[in-house]
Amino acid sequence: MTEAYNTWRGHVIVCGLHGVGLRIVEELSLSGVPAVVVDDQPDPGLAGIMTGWGVPRLDASPRSADALTAAGLAGAAAVISTQDNDLHTLETALLVRKLRADVRIVVELANPAVGRALTQISVAVLDVAGLSAPSIVGACLGQGAQELWLSGERFGVSRTCAPAAGTLRTLYGALAPVAVVTADGRDVEVCPGRDHPVAPGDLVTLIGTPDELHAAGVPGPDDEATHADRALARLRHAARGLRQLAMSFLEAGDRRLLIALGALFATLIASTAVLELTYHLRSGRPISLLYAAYFTVETVTTVGYGDFSFRDQSPLLVFAAICLMLAGALFVAVFFALLTNALVSLRIEESLGRRRITGLSEHVVVIGLGSVGFQVVRRLRAAGRAVVVVEKNEHNRRLGQVRALGVPVVIADATLPQTLESVSLRTASAVAVLTSDDLANLETGLTVRDQLGERFGGVPVVLRMFDSQLARSVKDGFGFALTRSTAALAAPWFVGAALGLDVLSTFYAGDEPLLVARLTVTPSGGLTGLAMGELAARTRVLAIRRAADRSRLDHPPRRGTRFQPADDAYLIGPYEQLLAVLRRDRPSPQAAAPAPAATAENPD
């Protein structure tokens, strides 16, 4: 194998092109970071896209030492492995660490036990589902505020509508403005200055401590849901669950159970009335109403304690007692037979995921139970929200885990209107379509739109889309404002970890994904001595912890404040801007010119 790239320095080796791998390569390419892809089984379409970006690829196994050497492992800044097989990813990570002990390694793994083992050999382990789920959950819940932790101190990211015209400074004081989205949603201003003008109805995203947000009259994370609110939400969820169980129980019995129960009660009431009017005790006194009811139940259930009998009563009453015994035995037997049938049917339908969901309102419908869907369900349940899952595959391995959370699952095709009707879509508060097929997600989303009707604009409908161009087309053409790409959400975390940028959080401002990251200033790097006001316009320093005093976190720093060596700076902005700041602080060696395409595709 020809070592085509062994002279490169400071580049990133990406192992695996499927899923998030392509988005990682795209982010690296757009950010000007050289990359080499190693993949022996690439999707032809994805390989063609990558070739159009001018990124070379080695058609070889990432688990081969020769392939990694040919990709320039000796001079690489990092290796990212996003193969679609956890075992292959593990093998690649161990091989890379064996060949080179000081290189950064970032891998995608869904298995937490294997991930913990890899962290012991200085391998950064990331999970795409776990990284992208918070953004999807936030879109479903329409959260106006969320928590953010910077160096152990709690901050809040709050989204609020501007109450009046003015500047950010006059409306919100010293709070750090992160983004302004115009009322029509068309324009997004990222990291604006405090003198930026806003109009009534503009959506403003601000960051500050909970006390600072409260002092400015902006809802913070503590205002979103108190402990009492969460307890009340849990009680409401329990009540909805009981109501749903009762309605499902009655439906499972096909109302025959209700009829049998009504007939039994009618017999008991009639018999009690007859006994209370006609039955006389041995003393000659009439029987009381309570004892008449007791004698009736005793007779119907054939207990026969012997304290009452019809031996000395009139023949007409004895005949009535015979009818009561026969009718009571019949109705009791029918009732318990129907009850047993209803319980067994309900259990079978629940196990097969064919139970109709009734009696729910303000719940979230999650369609697709892959790794992302499961993480979203877990977070929604942790937030106290009622959830219903629609999954097409009855052999999905996560069904048991979801049912253990108390979440009902319907096994059906979500593109069918009757399926959406069965999960009470018309009373749902949000819908998340999260299958791994873009076409299926689009088809399901259009069906959801049709079924919601006039409620479509007011109910959040989140569509998972891998292709960013398709996502923009779907938004413009069909009105789906909440399209999310799990790969696009997770890719900056991988790129940041590979290049030394510690990504802490990610969220959307309009259509613009923003990252919060920590950067340690290199003593001899380009940020040392630089004033924070000299950074790119779309980047803001939220806080800084000085190397000289680690016990204090300065926020927000002034524009004239200068970076000092070994300071921890907490930045926010679009990922490409943050990577530009990182490259300014740590300029990497320039990679050699790419080898000819034929050599890259089929090395000897």
N, C-alpha and C positions, 0 to 999 in steps of 0.2 A: 504494500500500500504506500503510495507516495505521500510524504509528509508535506502536504500542500500549504499548510498554514502554521508551521512550526516556528516561523519568524515573527508571527504576530505578537503584539504586546497590548495588554489592557482590554482585550475583547471579552465577550461572554459566550460561552458554549451552551447552547440550548439543546437538550436531549429530549426528543419527542415533539411532534408537530401537531398532535391532535388536541382539540379542546382549547384550553387556556394557552397552550404552547404557541399557537399562531398569534394570539393577542400579545404575548410577551415579545415575540419577534417584532411585531408591528410597533410596540412601544419603544423598543430599543432602536428600531430603524428611524422612527420619527424624532427621537431624541438625539440622534447622531452617535449612538454607542455601537461600535462594530460588534457583529455577532456571527457565529458559525453554527449551523444546525446539523445535528447528527441524528439520522433517522433512517432505518432500513425498510420501513413499511409506511411511508407517508401516503396520505390521501392525495391522489393526483390533482384535484382541484386546489387543495391547500398549498401543495408544492408549487403550482403555477402562480398562485398569488404571491408567494414568498419570492419566487424568481423575479417577478415584476418589481419587487422592492430592491432588487440587487443584493439580496442576502444569499451567500453561498450555502450549499448543503452537501454533506457527505452521505452517500448512500451506503451506510454501514451501521452495524449494531452499536448502540451506546454502551453496551456491556463488554466491548472489546477494548483492550488496552491499546492496540494499534490504532483504532479509530479515534480514541481520545487524544493520543499523541499526535496523530495527523491533523486533528482539529486545533492544535496549538495549546494543549493543556499546560505546557511549561510556562507560557507567558500569559495565560488567561487570568482575568480579574476574578471570574466566578464561573461556576457551572450550575445551570438550572435544569432539573429533570422533571418533566411533566408527562411521563409515559402513562399509558392507560392501564398499566398493570403494576400493582403495588410491589410485587415480587421483583419485577424488572427494575423499578425505581430503586428499591433497596439494594439490589446487586450493583447498579450503577454508582450509587452513593458510596458504597463500601470500596468499590474499585478506585474511584476518584480520590478518596481519602488515602488509600494505600499508595497511589502513584504520586500524590502531592499533598503534604500535610498542611500547607498554609493557605490553600485556595478556599474561597468562600463557596459553600455548597448550599443550594436551596432546592428543596424537593416538594412535590405535591403528594401527600399521603392522606388517605381517609382513615387508616387504621391507627387509633391513638396509641396502642401498646407499642407498635413498631416505631411510631413517631417519637415516643419518649426514649426509646433505645437509641435512636439516631442522634438525638440532641446531646447525648453523652459523648459523642465524638465530634462535636461542634458542627452539626448539620442543622440548618434552619428548616423546620418542617411547617408547611402551610397547608390548609384545607380550603379548597375553593368554595365548598358549600358553606362552611363556617364564616368565611370572609364576606360572602355576598348576601347571606341571609339577613343581617341587620338592615341593610338598605331596603330589601323587599318588604320586611316586616314594617319598617317605618312608613313605606309608601302605602301599605294596606291600612295601617292605623291612622294615617294622616297626622303623625305626631308633630306638634308644634315645638317641642323641646326634647333634647336628649342629653345624656350625660357624656362628659369627656374628662378624662383624667390626664393631667400633665404633671409628671414627676411626683405622683402621689397626691396632688391637690385636685380638688373637684371643681370642674367648670361646667357650664351649661351652654349648649348650642341651641339658640332659640330662633324660631321663625315667626315673625309677627307682621301684621299689615300696618303700614304707616297711617297714623290717624289723621294727619294733616300735612299740608305742603310745608317744606322747610328743608334744612340740611340735616345730615345725620348727626352732626354735633349738637344742633339745637334740640333735636328730638330725643337723642339717646345719650348725650354727654360723652363720657370717656369709654363707653363700651366699644369693643373692637368690631367694626363692621366687616363682614366676610363676603356678602353678596347682596345685590339688589336686583330683583326680578320685577320688571314693569308689570302693571296691572293686567295688560293683555297677554303677558307671558312670552312676548317675542324677544325682548332684549334682556340680557343678563350682564351685569357689571360685577366683575370679580375683584375682591379686595379693594373697594373704592376708598378714597380719602374721606375724612370726617366732614369735609365741606361739600361733599357730593349732594346735589339736590334730589329730593324724592317728592313724589306726588301722592295724594291720598289713594290708598288701595295697593300701592307697591308693596311687594313682599320682601322684607328685609331680614337677613340672617345675621345674628349678632352672637358674639362669644363673650362671656364674662363669668365671674363666680356667681353662685346663687344669690348672694347678698347684693352684688352689683346689679344683677338683673332685676331683683325685686325693688331696689331703690329707684331704678329707672322706669318702673311700671311695666316691665316686660315679663311675660310668663316664663318661669324657669322650670327645671326638671322636677322640683318639689311641688310646683303648682299643677303639674299635669295629672298626678294621681296620688292622693294621700293614702296612708295605711287604711283609713276608714273607707275611702273610695274603693280600694282594692278588695277589702273584706266584703263590701256591699256587692262588688262585681262577682265575687265568688258565690255569695248567697243567691244572686240572680241566676248565675250559671247553674247552681244546684236546683233551683226552682224550675228553670227551663228543662233541665234533665229529667226531673220527675214528671213534668207535664208531657215531655216527649215520650217517656216510657209508658205513661198511662194511655196516650193516644195510640202509640204503636201496639200496645197490649190489646186495646179494643179492636184495632184494625186487624191484628193477627187472628182474633177470634171471629172475624167476619160478622160481628154484631150478634152472632148466635149466643155467645156467652152472656151478653147483656140481656137478651131475651130470656134465657134460662134463669138468670139471676132474678129478673123481674118476676117471672112466674113463681119462683120459690118464695120470694118475699110476699107476693100476693096471697099465696096459700097460707103462709104463716100468719099474716094479718087477719085474713078471713077466719081462720081457725081460732085465733085468740079472741076475736070478737064473739064468735059463737059460744065458746066456752065461758066467757065472762058473763054472757046473758043467760045461759041455760044450765051450766054445770053447778051442782050443789054438793058441798062437802057432807061427810057423815053426820056432822052436827046440824045439818039443815041450812047452814048459812051459804050464800052464793060465794063462788071463788073470786078472789081479787084479780085485778087486771095483770099484776105482776106474776102471780102464780098461774094464771091462764096462759101467759106467754111462755112461762117455764114448762108447763105441761105440754104445750104445743111443740116446742123444740125437742123435748124429751121423747115425744111420740114420733116425730119425723125422723130423728136420728136413731131411733130404735134402741135408745139407751135402757129405758125401762127400769128406773130405780125402785119402783114398787110403792112410792109414796102417794101416787094417784092412780086410779083405774076407772074403767067405764062399767064395772060389774054391776053396780047398783043404779045405773043411769037408765034413762028411757030408751026404748028400742030405736027411736029415731036418732038419738045422740050416739048410740053404739054404731049404727050404720054410718053416721057421719065420721066416726072415729076410724072405721075401716077404710073409707074413702081417703081420709087424711093420711093414713099409713101408706096406702098405695101411691097416692100422688106425691107425698113427701119423699118416699124412697125413689120414685122416678125422677123427680126434679133434682134431688141431691146427686143422684148418679150421673144425670146428664150434665149438671153444672161442673162437677169435678172432672168429668171426661173432657169437656170443652176447655176447662182451665188447663189441664195437662197438655192438651193439644196446642193451646195458644203458647204456653211456655216453651214447648219443644220447637214449635215453628219459629218463634221469635229468636230462639238461640241458633237455629240452623240458618235463618236469614242473616243474622248478625255475623256468623262465622263465614258465610259466603259473600258478605257485603252486598246483599240484595234487599236490605231493609229500607223502607221509605222513611226519610227523615221528616218528621212532622213536629209542629209545635215550637220550632226554633225561630228566633228573630234576632237581628243584629249580630249574626254570626259571620265568620269568614269562611268562604269556600276555597279550599286549596285543591287544585287539579294537577295531578302528577305527584307520585310519591317516590321520586328519586332521592339522591343525597341532599339536594337543595330543598326539595319539598319537605323532607323530614326535618331538616334544621328549622325551616320556617314554621312548621307545625309546633315544634318544641318551644320556640320562642313565643309564639302566639299563646300557647297554653300557659307558659310562665308569666305572661302578662295578664292572665285571667280572662282571656277571650274564648268564646265558644267557637269551635272549629269543626267543619265537616270536610272529609277528604273524598275525592273521587279518583279512583285508580282503575286502569283498564286491565292490569295484569293481576289475576287472582293468586298468582304464586310469588308475588313481591315479598321479599324477605323482611321488609320493614313493617308489614301489616300487624304482626304481633306486638311490636314496640309501640305503634301508634294506638292500637286498641288498649294497651296497658296504660296509656295516658288518659283514657276515657274519651277518646275521640272516635266518633262513628265513621265508618268507611263504607262507601258504596262502590261496588265493583261493576263498572259500566263504562260506556263510551261517552265522554263529556261533550262530544260534538252533536249528540242527539238532544233535541229540545226536551224530551220526556225525562232524560237523566237530570238535566238542570232543574226541571220542575220538581223532581223527587227529592232534591236537597234544599228545597225552599229558597230558591235563588231570589225570588221577588222580595223576600224580607231580609236578605243578606246585607251586611254592612260593607263587604269588600270581597273581591275575587282575585286569586292569584293563580295564573296559568303557568305551570312550571315544568312541563314535560321537556324532554331533551330534543324534541323535533320542532323546528321553527314553523314548518307548514301546519303541523297539528295544532300548535299554539295559536297560530293566526286563525285557523278554522274554528277552533274553540272560542277564541275571543270574539269573532264575528257572531257566533251563535249566542254567546253571553250578551252581546250588545243588543241583538234582536229580542231576546227574552226580557231584558231589563226595560226596554222601551224608553219612556220618558225619564226613568231613573238613571239612565246610563251616565249622564254628565255629573251626577251627584254621588255615584258609587265608585270608589277607586277600583279600577281593573288593571292589574299588573300583568304584563306579558313578558315572559322570558324570551329574549331573542339573541341568538349568537352573532348574527351578521349585523354590524352597526349600520351599514347602508340600508338594509332591509328595515331595521328599527326606525330609522328616520322616515322612510317611505310609508311605513305603517302609521306612524304618528300623523304625517301630513295628509295621507289619503283616507284614513279611516277614523282619525280622531282619538287614537289611543295615546294619551299623554304619558302614561307610566309604562314605558318599555325599558326593561333592564337586561343587560347582558352580564351574566355571572362571570364570564371570562374577562370582560372589560373591567368589572369591579375588582376582580382578584389580581389581574396582571400587574398593576402598579405595586402591589405588596411584594410580588416576586422580584420585580425589577429593583425596587428599593432595597430589599434585603440583599440582593446580589451586589449592588453598588455601594452598600454601606449606609443607606438611608433607612432609618427605623420608622416605618409607617405605623401610626397609632390608630387612625380611624379614617373612614371615607364616607362621604355623603353627597347628595345631589343638591345643587342650587339651580332650579330650573332643569335644563338638560345638561348642565355642566357638572361633571364629577370633580369633587374637591377632596384633597388629601390633607390630613394632619400628620406631620412627621417630626422626628427628632433628629438633629444633626449635631454631632460633636465637632467643633471647629478645630481643624488641623493646625498645629502650631506654625508650620511653615507654608500653610495653604493660602489661597487667594482671598479668604474672608477675614483673615487676621487684620485688625485695624480698620476694617471697612465699616462705614456708617450704615445703619439699617435702612435709612432712607435712600441709599444708593442701590438697593436690590431692585429686581424687576417690578414693574408696576402691579402685576397680578400676583404678587407674593407678599405676605404679611408675616411679621414675627409676632407670635402671640405672647410668648414669654421667654425668658432666658434665665438659666441658672448659672451663676458665675463659678468658675473654677476656684476662685479665691474664697468663696463663701457658699458652700453647698447647702447650707441650712435655709437659704433664702431664694425664693422664686420671684423675679421681677416681672410684673405684668401691669399694664402693657408697656413695653419699652418705648422710649421717645425716638423720633426719627434720627436724632443726632447721636444716639447711643451707638457705640462701636463694639464690634466683636473682639473678644480677647481669646488667646489660645486656650483650648480645652473647655471652652464654654459649651453648655448644652443649649442649643437654640431650638425652640418649638415653632415650626413654620406651618403655614397653611397656604394652599393655592392649587392650581392645576398641576398634575403630575409632571408635565414637561417643563414647567417653570421650576419646580422643586429639583428636578434632575439637573437643570441648568445651574442652579445654585450649588448643587453637589459637585458638578464638574468644575465650577469656578473655585471651589474650595480644594478639590483634589483633582487636578488635571491629570488625565491618564495618558500614557504613551500612545502615540498615533499608530494605528494598525497599518500593516503593510498593505499594498494594493491587492485586491482580490485576485485569486487565480482565475484562469479562463473557466467559463461555465462548464465546458465539457470535462475538465479536470475535477471541478467541484462536484459534479453530478456522478461521475463514474471514475474515481481515482483508481490508479493501478494498484 
